[in-house]
Amino acid sequence: MVGDEARGEMNTFQRNESKESLFTFISAGDDPPKDFPVQKKSPKLCGSNYPLSIAFIVVNEFCERFSYYGMRAVLTLYFISFFHWDENLSTAVYHAFSALCYFTPVIGAIMADSWLGKYKTIIYLSIVYVVGHLIKSVGAIPSLGNQAVHVVLSMVGLFLIALGTGGIKPCVSAFGGDQFEEEHTSERSKFFSVFYLSINAGSLISTFVTPVLRGDVKCFGEDCYALAFGVPAALMVLALVVFIAGSGLYRKTPPQGNVLLEVCKCIGFAIKNRLKNRSRQIPRRDHWLDWASEQYSKQLIGEVKMVTRVLFLFLPLPMFWALFDQQVRYSTLQGIYVLQPDQMQFLNPLLILVFIPIFDLGLYPLIKMCKFNFTPIRKMATGMILAGMAFGLAAIVEVKINETDMPQLVPKESLIQVLNLAKNPVQVTIQDQNLFQQPVEAFQNPDEYSHLILNGEQQSLRFILQHQGSSLAFNYTVKEKSVYSLIVFEAEGSLSSHLITDLETKPENGLAAVRFINGLSQDVNLTIDSKQFISVQRNYGVSGYSLVERDTYDNGKCITETGEFTLDLGLLDFGASYTVVITNVSGGAVQTWKSEDIKANNVHMAWQLPQYLLISAGEVMFSITGLAFSYSQSPASMKSVLQAGWLLTVAVGNTLVLVVAQAAPMAQWAEFVLFTVLLFAVCIIFSIMGYFYVSVDPEDLEEKEEKRETPNRGNMISLVTQKTKL
């Protein structure tokens, strides 16, 4: 009976023991530690080799990504509408926050691998994450203090969110990989695809939900930013609860001490030792890190070699993220689609959700059947090529769009058009200019602007108008690099004119611009939609420009002294600029004439679909493979650190975009071409580096170390790790 009980206890120990069981040196006379780590096997999902614990990790990641992307979807608009910051400041703060989210993973990785372990690091930083969301939500309540209070609360909240989301980034993916036994490498590789799937599912849903919460729900008499930030906060609380709920199922690898410090010391000692021994009489060593062997173990040196080799391979990768970071930017700037610019952001995560199962279940197995060794490095290089092709197409589309753009002005040059609002044709003559050979017909929509050549930065020009046998002259000062409209109209029985300034470039982000000229003898108040209220003075007063989203505006209102009338503007299209003249009021409606000053974008949205298909396919091949590769090529003690190194390539890429854009401002299509050429060049460099890279299994190092007896150190007991049955 005693023997049976002993065998039962031994079998229990054997079942709980894993290949990654950790052995520690115990000083002579010491008692074994009570929390001696024993790895356990998690229950499986539906009889497969997938541990049940990953279900909690994937749901946690979905909720966390919903929380992050949901908050970020309305962040820039929050700065502009709630803080009343200008677009440049709002964009700068947004990019600074995004970059910080990819620099803080280093902090989380150090905490996980050196101090707390991945599980506790995720718990603690998730609490910081939740607190940041709550502070951010409270800061969006209008009645709580003045603007300074709102700004301080929001910035503190954003800092805590950046620390939380960045800190847990490298830990969650690596923690998920830790749940698999070493013999299930295929399932672990597919886990990273599922993990990435949950990221994009959270992004896809939140991109739709939070803008609806902001715009369609009203609180405190305006857009409800507090709710738009509060729902992501609730999702982050749910993410934390779900993650804790799976605690009993997780395989938790304990921290290995201050690993990063040991790595730095090892590298420093190797460099220092090599510099001291530069004599030709001293035998050379195979690797420069071997010069640390006098002080550090072969296992540590081998692990540092693995990490440095992978980090060196990562050096070209920020260029991919620099190009990928332009995706939302070019999609919103080109404005060629039926959807609104911010709605196009959902297309990328939607395509990711479609491509991941297609690639994992169809494309990759098919390539394997063709006996082609599609290694991770080849997948990543292919992803870079696809992304480069996407931006090559973007440059072509941009050139096509520019055909409807305003001409580029040079010094001593301006543009002018004539809008004849009189009842009869008018002949316009401008001093020293050979323009308008034919009379301008009444309410004639000009085909294009005419070029004015000046004799300096500005010039006073004499305009002569001939109308029904009479001639009138007006003097106007014209500045270089400006765009003008000469408004000709009849007032009190005689001809008159105004010279007004027009837009010099297309409206940004695919919006339409519209202004009004009031041809009535009474002031008018106009309502385009629920947010646009415009007052225009009588007798050909001119309003400023209003930017509106592409839509058909047939339910506007025009309020005059005599009543309220319907205003029908028709379609205001992408990238166009309009001048609308109110000519009369009759029959309960306002009669108008609309001139298209800047032509609308005439490129169909189908032109952009190939770009999205290529960039999304490239992301699947590059990003998911990179996540799995950085995990598989890192020692057990440094998996979070190397995941942080992978995320740092994203941060450097985002920073590179800002540097290039500020250092060398250029036309949009030229910027696309530049990034495309750079990415192809970097792809070649990466491919050459990958050709000489030899993949290493971290377990090989551990097995070699297990076969080698650990040397005595003072009163330390020598332990030999052997895989034998007890």
VODREN-465176 format. One record per residue: x, y, z of N, C-alpha, C in turn. Coordinates in steps of 0.2 Angstrom, whole numbers, plus 5000, padded with zeros to 4 digits. Example, Ala and Ser with C-alpha at 12.3 -4.5 7.8 and 13.67 -1.06 7.14 Angstrom:
<pts>
506649725039506249785039506649845039 506449895035506849955036506450005039 
</pts>
This chain:
<pts>
500449945000500050005000500450065000 500950065004501450125004501750134997 501950074994502250084988501850114983 501150094983500650114978500550194979 500550214986500450284987501050324984 501650294985502250334983502250334975 502050284972502050284965501450334962 500950334966500450384964500650454965 501050474970501350534971501850554965 502250504964502750514958502350524952 501850484950501450494944501150564944 500950594949500650654950501250704948 501750694951502350744950502550744942 502550684939502750674932502250714928 501550704930501050734925501150814926 501350834931501450914932502050934929 502550894929503250914927503150924919 503550974917503550994909504250994907 504351004901505051004898505351074901 504951124902505251184904505351194912 505251134916505351144923506051174925 505951214930506551254931506951234937 507551224937507951204943508351264946 508351264952508751324955509251294959 509851334960510351314965510151324972 510251274976510051284983510651274987 510751324992511351324996511251265001 511851235002511851185007511551195014 511151155016510751165022510151205022 510051235016509351275015508851225013 508251245015507651205014507351225007 507051185003506851194996506251254997 506251294992505751354992505051324992 504651354996503951334996503551344989 503751394985503451404979503851384973 504151324974504551294969504151284963 504351314957503851314951503751254948 503151234947503051174943502551184938 502751174932502251194926501751144925 501151164924500551114923500251124916 499951064914499651064908498951084909 498751134904498051164905497551114901 496951114903496451074899496451094892 496251044888496251064881495551084878 495551124873494951144870494651094865 494051064867493751014862494150964860 494550934864494950874862495550894858 495750954856496250974852496850984856 497451004853498051024857498051094859 497551134859497551204861497251204868 497651234872497551244879496851284880 496451264885495851304887496051374889 496651384892496851444894496851504889 497051484883497051534878496451564876 495851534877495251564876495151624880 495351624887495351684891495851734888 496351714886496851764883496651804877 496351764873496051794866495451844868 495051824872494451864874494751924877 495251924882495551974885495752024880 496151994875496452044870495952074865 495352044864494852074860494552134864 494352124870494152174874494652234875 495252214876495752274877495852314870 495852274865495952314858495252354857 494652324858494052364858494152434862 494352424868494452474872494952534869 495552504867496052554864495852584858 495652544853495452574846494752614847 494352594851493752634852493852704855 494352704860494552774863494852814857 495352784854495752824849495352844843 494752814841494352824835494152894836 493952924842493652994843494153044846 494753024847495253064850495453124847 495553124840495753184837495153234837 494553204835493953244835493853274842 493953244847493953264854494353324855 494953324853495453384854495153444850 494953434844494653484840494053514843 493553474844492853494846492853514853 493153474858493053484865493553534867 494153534865494653574868494753634863 494453634857494553684852495253694850 495653644850496353654848496353654840 496853684837496853674830497053604827 497053594821497153534818497853504819 498353554818499053534819499253514826 498953554831499153534838498753464840 498153454837497753394839498153334836 498353344829498753284826499353274829 499753324832500353314835500253274842 499753294846499653264852499453184851 499053174845498853114844499453064842 499853094838500453054836500953044841 500953094846501453084852501153024856 500453024857500152974861500252904858 500152904851500252834848500952814848 501452854847502152834848502352814855 502052844860502152824867501952754868 501352734865501052674866501552614864 501952634859502452584856503152584859 503252634863503852644867503852604874 503252614877503152584884503152514884 503152474879503152404879503852374882 504352414882505052404885504952394892 504552444895504452444902504052384905 503552364901503152304903503652244902 504052244897504452184896504952174901 505252224904505752224909505352204915 504752224917504452204923504252134923 504052104917503852044916504451994917 504952004913505451954913505951954919 505952014922506452024927506152034934 505552044935505352064941504652024943 504152044940503452014942503251954938 503551934932503251884928502651914924 502551874918502051904914501351914917 501151864920500451864923500351924928 500751934933500651984937500752054934 501252054929501352124925500652144921 500352094918499752104915499152124919 499152094925498652114930498752194932 499352204935499552274938499452324932 499752314926499652364921498952374919 498552324919497852324917497452374921 497652364928497352414933497552484931 498152494930498352564928497952584921 497952544917497552554911496852574912 496452534917495752554918495752624922 496252634926496252704930496352754924 496752744920496852794914496152814910 495852754909495252764905494652804909 494652784916494152824920494352894921 494952914922495152984922495053014915 495152984910494953014903494253024902 493852974905493152984904492853044908 493153044915492953104919493153174916 493753174913493953234910493553254904 493153214901492653234896491953254898 491853264904491253294907491253364907 490853404903490953474902490853514908 490453494913490253534919490753524924 491253484923491753474928492353514927 492353574930492953624930492953654923 493553694922493653734916494053694911 494253724906494653684901495353664903 495653704908496253674910496253614914 495653604918495553544922495453484917 495053494911494953444906495553424903 495953474901496653454898497053414902 497153434909497553404913497353324914 496653324916496453254917496453214911 496353244905496453204899497153184897 497653224899498353204897498553154902 498353164909498553114914498253044912 497653044910497252984907497652954902 497852994897498152964891498852934892 499152964897499852944899499752874902 499252864907499152804910498952754905 498552774900498252724895498852704891 499352744889499952724885500352684889 500452694896500852654900500552584900 499852574901499552514902499452474896 499252504890499252464884499852444881 500352494882501052474879501352424884 501252434890501552384895501352314894 500752304893500452234892500552204885 500652244880500752224873501252164873 501852174875502352114874502152054878 501852064884501652014889501151964887 500551994884499951954883500151904877 500451924872500651884866501151824868 501651844872502151804874501851754880 501351774884501051734889500551684885 500251704880499851654876500351604873 500851624871501351574868501551524873 501651544879501851504885501451444887 500751454885500251404887500351344883 500751344878500751284873501351234876 501351174875501851124876502351134870 502951124871503451134866503351084860 503051034861502950984855502351014851 501951064853501451084849501651154846 502151154842502351214839501951244833 501551194830501151214824500551244827 500251224833499651254836499851324839 500451324841500651394844500751444838 500951424833501051464827500351494825 499851444825499151464823498851514828 499051504835498851544840498951614838 499551634836499651704834499251734829 499051694824498551714820497851724823 497651684827497051694831497051754835 497651764838497751824843497751884838 497951884833497951944828497251954826 496851894825496151904823495751934828 495851924834495551954840495652034840 496352044839496452124838496052154833 496052134827495652164822494952164823 494652104826493952104827493752164832 494152174837494052224842494052294839 494552304834494652364831494052374826 493852324823493352334818492652354821 492452324827491852334830491852404833 492452424837492452484840492552544836 492752534830492852594825492152614823 491652564823490952584821490552614828 490652574833490252594839490352654842 491052674844491152734848490952794844 491052804837490852864834490052874835 489752814835489052824835488852844842 489152814847489052844854489252914855 489752944852489853014852489353054849 489153034843488753084839488053074839 487853014840487053004840486753004847 487253004852486953004859487153074862 486753114865486853184867486853174875 487353214878487353214885487653284887 487453314892487653384894487553434888 487053424884486853464878487253464872 487753414872488253414866488453344865 488953334860489153264859489453234865 489253164866489353134872490053104872 490553144873491253114873491353074880 491053094885491153054891490852984890 490352974887490052904885490552864880 490752904875491252874870491852854873 492152884879492652854882492552814888 491852814891491652774896491552704894 491252694888491152624886491852584885 492352614881493052584881493252564888 493152614893493352594900493052534903 492352524901492052464904492252404900 492452414894492752354890493452334893 493852384896494452364899494352334905 493852354909493752314915493552244914 493152234909492952164907493552124905 493952154901494552124899494952094905 495052144910495352124916495052064920 494352074920493952014924494051954920 494051954914494051884910494751854911 495251904911495951874912496051844918 495851874924495851844930495451784931 494951784928494451724928494851654926 495351664921495651604919496351594923 496451624929497051614932497251544934 496751504936496851434938497051394932 497051414926497151374920497851384917 498151444919498751464916499351434918 499851424913500551404914500951464915 501151474921501451544923502251534924 502651564919503351554920503551604924 503951594930504151644934504751684931 504851744934505351794931506051764933 506551774929507151744929507651794933 507451844937507951894939507951954934 508451994936508552054931508952034925 508552004920508851974914509152024910 508752084909509052134904509652164907 509752174914510352194916510952144915 510752084916511252034915511452034908 511052044903511152044896511652104894 511452154897511852214896512552214899 512652184905513252174908513652124904 513352064901513752024897513952054891 513552094888513752124881514352174883 514252214888514752264890515452224892 515452174896516052134897516352104891 515952084886516252054880516652104876 516352164876516652214872517252244876 517252244882517852274886518352224886 518252154886518752104886519052094879 518652104874518952104867519352164866 519252224869519652284868520352274871 520352234877520952224881521352174878 521052134874521452074871521452084863 521752134861521852144854522452124851 522952094855523552064852523452004847 523852004842523751954837523951884839 524351884845524551824848523951784852 523451824853522851794857522451764852 522251694853521851664848521151694847 520951694841520251724839519751684842 519151714843518551674845518051674840 517651624840517151614835516651674834 516451704840515951754840516151814845 516051874844516251924849516051914856 515451884856515151874863515451824867 515851784863516251724867516751754871 516951824870517451854875517151864882 516551854883516251854890516251794893 516551734890516551674893516951664900 517351714901517751714907517351724913 516751764912516351784918515651754918 515351734912514651724911514651654908 514051614910513951544907513851544900 513951484897513851474890513151484888 512651464893511951464891511751534891 511951584895511851654895512151684888 512751664887513051694881512651674875 512451604875512051584869511451614868 511051634874510451664874510551734871 511051774874511151834871511351844864 511651784861511851784854511151784850 510751744853510051734849509651804849 509651834855509351894855509651954851 510251954851510652014847510551994839 510551934838510451914831509851934828 509251924832508651934830508552014830 508752044835508752124835509052154829 509652124827510052144821509552134815 509252084815508852064809508252114809 508052144815507452184815507652254813 508252274812508452344810508152374804 508052334799507652364793506952374793 506652334798505852324798505552394800 505752444803505352504804505152534798 505452524792505252554786504552524784 504452464785503752434784503252474787 503352484794502852524798502852594796 503352624794503352694792502852694786 502852654781502452654775501752634778 501652584782501052564784500652614788 501052664791500752714795500352764791 500552764784500252814780499552784777 499352724779498752694776498152734777 498052754784497452794785497452864782 498152884782498252954780498052964772 498252914768498152924761497452904760 497152864764496452844762495952904764 496152944769495652994770495853054766 496453064764496653124760496353114753 496353054750496153044743495453054742 495053034747494353054747493953034741 494052974738493752954732493252904732 492952894738492452844739491852864741 491352814741490652834743490652834751 491052794754491052804762491352864764 491252884770491652934773492352914775 492752964775493452954776493652914783 493252934788493452894794493152824794 492652814790492352744790492752704786 493252724781493652684778494152644782 494252674789494652644793494452564795 493852554794493652484796493852434791 493952454784494152414779494752364780 495252394783495852354785495752304790 495452314796495352254800494852204797 494352234793493852184790494252134785 494752164781495052124777495552074780 495852094786496252054790495851994793 495252004795494851954797494651904792 494651924786494551884780495151844778 495751884778496351854775496651804780 496651814786496951764791496751694790 496051674790495951604789496051584781 496051624777496151614770496951594769 497351634772498051614772498251554776 497951544782498151494786497851424784 497251424781496951364779497051344772 497151394768497251384761497851404758 498151464758498751484754499351444757 499451454764500051424766500051344765 499551304767499551234765499651224758 499351264753499451254746500251264744 500551314747501251324746501651264748 501451244754501851184757501751124753 501151114750501051054745501551064739 501651124737502151134731502851124733 502951104739503651084741504151154741 503751204742504151274743504251284750 504851294753505051314760504851384761 504251404763504051474764504151494771 504851504772505051524779504751584782 504751594788504551664791504851724788 505551714787505851774784505651784777 505451734773505151744766504451774766 504051754771503451774772503451854774 503951874778503951944780504151984774 504651954770504951994764504352004759 503951944758503351954754502852004756 502752004762502352054765502552124764 503252134764503552204762503452224755 503452174751503352184743502652204742 502252164745501452184744501352254746 501652274752501452344755501752394750 502352374747502652424742502252434736 501952374734501552374728500952424729 500652414735500052454737500152524737 500752544739500952624739501152644732 501352594728501452614721500852634718 500352594719499652604716499352674719 499552684726499252744729499552804725 500152804723500452854720500152864713 499952814709499652824703498952854704 498552834709497952864711497952934712 498452954716498553024718498753064712 499153044707499253074701498553084697 498153034697497453044694497053094697 497053094704496653144708496853214707 497553224706497853284705497653324699 497353284694497053314688496553364689 496153354694495653394696495853444701 496453454703496653494708496853564705 496953614710497053684708497753684705 497953724700498653734697499053754703 499753734703500253764707500453834705 500353874710500553944708501253964709 501554004705502254024706502254104708 502854124710502854204712502654244706 502254304707502054344702501454314698 501154274701500554244697499954234702 499354244699498754234703498254204698 497654174701497154154697496554194698 496054194692495454234693494954204688 494354204691493754184686493254244687 492754244683492154294683491554254684 491154274689490454254690489954314688 489654304682489154354680488454344683 488254384688487654374691487154424688 487354464683486854514680486454474675 485954514672485454474668485654464661 486254504659486454504652487254494652 487454474646488254464645488654524647 489254514650489654564652490354554649 490654604646491354594643491854624648 492354584650492754604656493454614653 493754664654494454684652494854704658 495454674658495954684664496554714662 496754764665497354804663497954764662 498354764657498954734655498854654655 498254634654498054564654497654544647 497854494644497454474638497054414640 496454424643496054374646495354394644 494854344644494154354643494054384636 494254354631494054374624493354384622 492954334625492254334623491854364629 491254384628490854414634490654354639 490654364645490454314650489654314650 489354254649488654254649488354254656 487754274657487454274663487354204666 487654204672487654134676487954084672 488554104670488954054666489454024671 489453954671489953924676490553914672 491153954675491753954672492053884671 492353864665492653804665493353794669 493753854669494353854673494553924675 495053924679495253994681495754014676 495854084675496354114671496854144675 497454144672498154164675498254234674 498354264680498554334680499254344681 499654384677500354394678500454464681 500754464686500854524690501654554689 501754614691502354644691502754644697 502454614702502754614709502354564714 502454574720502154534725501354544725 501254614723500554634723500454684718 499954694715499854754710499154774709 499054834709498354864708498154864700 497654834699497454824692496754854691 496654884685496054914683495554864679 494954854681494454814678493954854675 493854844668493354884664492854834662 492154854664491654804663491154844658 491054814652490554834647489954794647 489354834648488754804649488154844645 487854814640487354854637487554924635 488054934631488354994629488655044634 488655024640488955064645489555034648 490055074650490655054652490855074659 491055034664491255054671491955024672 492255064677492955044678493055034686 493354984688493454974695494254954696 494554974702495254964704495254914709 495654854709495754804714496454794715 496654774721497354754722497354684722 497854654718497854584718498554554720 498554504725499154484727499354414724 500054404724500354344720500054284724 500054224720499954164723499254164727 498754194724498054204727497554184721 496954164723496454144719495854194720 495554214715495054264715494454244711 493854274713493254274709493054344708 492854374702492654434701491854424701 491454454705490754444706490454514702 490154504697489754554693489054554694 488754604696488054604698487654674697 487054674697486654734696486354754702 486554824704486254844711486054914709 485354924711485054994710485055014703 484954964698484954984691485554994688 486154984691486854994688487254934690 487754924686488254874686488754884692 488854834696489354844701489754774701 490254774706490654714706491054704713 491254644715491654634721492254584718 492754594721493354544720493454504727 493254444727493254404733493854344732 494054324738494654274738494354204738 494554164734494354094734494854044737 494653984738495053934740495653914735 496253904738496853894734497053824733 496753784737496853704737496153674738 496153604736495553564737495453564745 494853554747494653544754495053474756 495253474762495653414765495153364767 495453304767495053244770494453224766 494453244760493853224756493253264757 493253314761492653364762492553404756 491953434756491753484751491653554755 491853604751491753674754491253714750 490853754754490253784751490253854754 490153904750490053974752489354004749 489154054751488454084749488554154747 488254174742488154244740487454264740 487254314744486554334745486354384740 485954364735485654414730485054444732 484754434738484154464740484254534743 483754564744483754634747483654634755 483754574757483654564765484154514767 484354514773484854474776484554404777 484954354777484654284777485154244782 484754194786485154144790485054074787 485554044786485553984782485753924787 485353864786485553804789485653754784 486253724784486453674779486253604782 486453594788486253534792486153554799 486153504804486053524811486653564814 487253564810487753594813488053654810 487753674804487953734800487453784800 487653844803487253904804487653964801 487353994795487754044792487254104791 487554164792487254224791487554264785 487154284780487454314775487054384774 487454434773487154504772486754514766 486354564765485954574759486354604754 486054614748486354644742487054614740 487154554739487754514737488254514742 488054504748488554494754488754424753 489454404755489754344753489954314760 489754254761489954214767490654184767 490854154772491454124772491354044770 491854014769491753944767491553894773 491153844772490953794777491153734774 491453694778491653624776491153574778 490953534773490453484775490653414772 490353364774490453294772490053284765 490353244761489953224755489253204756 488753234753488053214754487653254749 487053234749486553274745486153314751 486153384750485853424755485253454752 484653424753484053454750483553474756 483753474762483353484768483553544772 483953594768484153654772483653704773 483753754777483353804778483653874777 483153914775483353984773482854034777 483054064782482654114786482754184784 482254214782482254284780481754324784 481754394783481254434787480554414785 480454384779479754364777479554294779 479954254781479854184783480354134782 480154074783480654014782480553974776 481153964772481053924766481553874765 481353824761481753764760482353774756 482953754757483553764754483853694751 483853694744484053634741484753644738 485253614740485953624737486153564733 485753514733485953454729486553424732 486953384727487553344729488153394730 488453394736489153424737489653364738 490053364733490453304731491153314735 491453254735492153244737492653294734 492953334739493553374736493353434732 492653454732492453504727492353574732 492353624728492253694731491653724727 491153754731490553774727490453854730 490153894725489853954726489153954725 488753964730487953954729487754024729 487354044724487054114724486354114725 486054144730485354144732485054204727 484654184722484354224717483654254719 483254214722482554224723482254184728 481654204731481254164735480554164733 480254104731479654094729479354024730 478654024731478353954731478653914737 478853954743479053914749479753884748 480153904743480753874742481253934740 481953924741482453964739482653944732 482753994727482953974721483753994721 484153954719484853964719485253944713 485853964712486253944706486953924709 487153864707487753844710488353834705 488953864707489553864703490053814706 490353774702490853724705491553754704 491853784709492453824708493053774707 493053724712493553674711493253604710 493453574705493153514702493153454708 492653414708492653364713493053304710 493353264715493753204714493353164709 493553144704493253094699493453024698 493853004703494152934703493652894707 493552834705493052794708493352754714 492952734719493252704725493552634723 493352604717493652544716494452544715 494652604713495352614712495752604719 495452614724495752614731495752534733 495252494731495252434734495852384733 496152394727496752354726497352374731 497352434733497852464738497652424745 497052424747496852394753496952324753 496852294748496952214747497652204748 498152234745498852224745499152244752 498952304755499252324761498952274767 498352254766498052204771498452134771 498452114765498852044764499552054766 499852104765500552114767500652124775 500152154778500152154785500052084788 499652044785499551974788500151934787 500451944782501151904781501651934785 501751994786502252024789502152024797 501552054799501552064806501452004810 500951954808500851894812501451854812 501751844806502351804806502951834810 502951904810503451934815503351924822 502751924824502551904831502751834833 502551784829502751714830503451704830 503851734825504551734824504951754830 504751814832505051844838504951804844 504451774845504351724851504751664850 504751634844505051564843505851574843 506051634842506851644842507051674848 506651674853506951704860506951654865 507451654870507451614875506851624880 506751574884506151574888506151634893 506751654895506851704900506851774897 506751784890506851844887506251854881 505751814882505251824877504851884877 504651914883504351984883504852034880 505452024882505952084880505952084872 506052024869506052024862505452044858 504852024862504152054859504152124859 504452154865504552224865504952254860 505552224858505952244853505552244846 505152194845504752194839504252254839 503952264844503452324845503852394844 504452394846504852454845504952474838 504952424833505052434826504452474824 503852464827503252504825503352574827 503652584833503752654836504252694832 504752664830505252694826504952704819 504552664816504252674810503852734810 503452744815502952804816503352864816 503952864820504352924821504652944814 504852894811505152904804504752944799 504052924800503652964795503653034797 503553054803503553124805504253154803 504753124804505453154802505453164795 505353114791505353124783504853184781 504253184784503753224781503953304783 504353304789504553374791505153394788 505653344787506253364784506253384776 505853344773505753354766505053354763 504753414764504053414762503953414754 503553374752503453364745502753344743 502653344737501953324734501753254737 501153244738500853184741501053124736 501053124730501253064726501953054726 502353104727503053104727503253064734 502853084739503053054745502852974745 502352964742502152894741502752854737 502952884732503452854728504152844732 504252894736504852894740504852834745 504252824748504252774753504152704750 503952704744503852634740504552614738 504952664736505652644734506052624740 506052664745506352644751506152574754 505552564754505352494756505652444752 505652444745505852394741506652384742 506952444743507752444745507852404752 507452424757507452394763507352314763 506852294758506652224758507252184755 507552214750508152184748508752174753 508852224757509352214762509052164767 508452164769508152114774508252044771 508052034765508151974762508851944762 509351994761510051964761510251954768 510051994773510151974780509851904782 509151894780508851834781509151774778 509451784772509751724769510351694773 510651744777511251724781511051704788 510351714790510151704797509951624797 510251594802510151524804509651524810 509051494808508551484814508751444819 508651464825508951424831508351404836 508251344838507751324843508051344850 507751384854507951394861508051334865 507551284863507651224867508251184866 508551194861509251164859509751184865 509751254866510251274871510051254878 509451244880509251214886509451144887 509351104881509551034882510251024882 510651064879511351064879511551084886 511251134889511451154896511251094901 510651064900510451014904510950954904 511250934899511750884898512350894901 512550964902513150984905513050994913 513550964917513450964924513651034926 513251074930513351134932513951134937 514451184937515051184941514851204948 515251184953515151204960515351274961 515051304965515151374966515151384974 515651374977515651384985515351324988 514851344991514451294995513751274991 513751294984513151274980513251204978 512651164978512551094976512551094969 512951054966512951044959512351004957 511951024952511350994950511350974943 511150914941511150894934510450874932 510150914927509450904925509450844920 509050794922509050734918508350714917 508150694911507450674909507450594911 507250574917507150504918506550504922 506250444922505650424926505850414933 505450444938505550434945505350374947 
</pts>
